[in-house]
Amino acid sequence: VTVLDDNLRAAIKFYLNNFFTKDYLPKYYHNSQNPLDAQNIAQALQTLYFINKLKLIESDFIENVFKKVDQVFWNEKGYYNFKKSQFLFYKEPMHRWATGPMFLSLNYLKKITL
């Protein structure tokens, strides 16, 4: 075990403990849930995929995050909603900033058993 390994493990532990709510929703900041942003959430799913490849997180955690994200952000019209702030929910079809990154993250998640 090297210093780099120790630092990486500490950083991942901080990320997992501080950037997700108790019900698995990715947070924008370590100390605040709002705003919820689809691009940020997609990046969180992609990051979890790579942490899983390092065998530093269980697939169950990723599955729970995805289920929560899909529950909150999927729009029945066939895309992921853009952003949710404390007072507003932006449900525009922002394919460049929301749906595209989410579909990329889904491609990664397809590679692991959920």
HUQUI-V131222 format. One record per residue. N is the residue number from 1. RES is the residue in three letters. SS is DSSP state (H for helix, E for strand, - for the rest). NEAR is the number of other C-alpha atoms within 12 Angstrom. Layout:
# HUQUI-V131222
n: [N N]
res: [RES RES]
ss: [SS SS]
near: [NEAR NEAR]
This chain:
# HUQUI-V131222
n: [1 2 3 4 5 6 7 8 9 10 11 12 13 14 15 16 17 18 19 20 21 22 23 24 25 26 27 28 29 30 31 32 33 34 35 36 37 38 39 40 41 42 43 44 45 46 47 48 49 50 51 52 53 54 55 56 57 58 59 60 61 62 63 64 65 66 67 68 69 70 71 72 73 74 75 76 77 78 79 80 81 82 83 84 85 86 87 88 89 90 91 92 93 94 95 96 97 98 99 100 101 102 103 104 105 106 107 108 109 110 111 112 113 114]
res: [VAL THR VAL LEU ASP ASP ASN LEU ARG ALA ALA ILE LYS PHE TYR LEU ASN ASN PHE PHE THR LYS ASP TYR LEU PRO LYS TYR TYR HIS ASN SER GLN ASN PRO LEU ASP ALA GLN ASN ILE ALA GLN ALA LEU GLN THR LEU TYR PHE ILE ASN LYS LEU LYS LEU ILE GLU SER ASP PHE ILE GLU ASN VAL PHE LYS LYS VAL ASP GLN VAL PHE TRP ASN GLU LYS GLY TYR TYR ASN PHE LYS LYS SER GLN PHE LEU PHE TYR LYS GLU PRO MET HIS ARG TRP ALA THR GLY PRO MET PHE LEU SER LEU ASN TYR LEU LYS LYS ILE THR LEU]
ss: [- - H H H H H H H H H H H H H H H H - E - - - - - E - - E - - E - - - E E H H H H H H H H H H H H H H H H - - - - - H H H H H H H H H H H H H H H E E - - - E E - - E E - - - - E E - - - - H H H H H H H H H H H H H H H H - - - -]
near: [8 8 9 10 13 12 13 17 20 15 17 24 18 15 25 30 21 21 32 34 25 16 20 29 38 44 34 27 21 17 16 17 24 25 25 33 36 46 33 31 46 40 31 38 43 30 28 38 34 23 27 26 19 16 14 23 22 21 25 18 30 39 26 23 37 37 22 22 38 29 17 27 35 25 23 13 12 17 24 36 37 34 32 27 19 13 10 15 20 22 25 23 22 22 20 18 24 33 33 23 28 34 28 26 32 31 16 27 32 18 16 23 15 19]
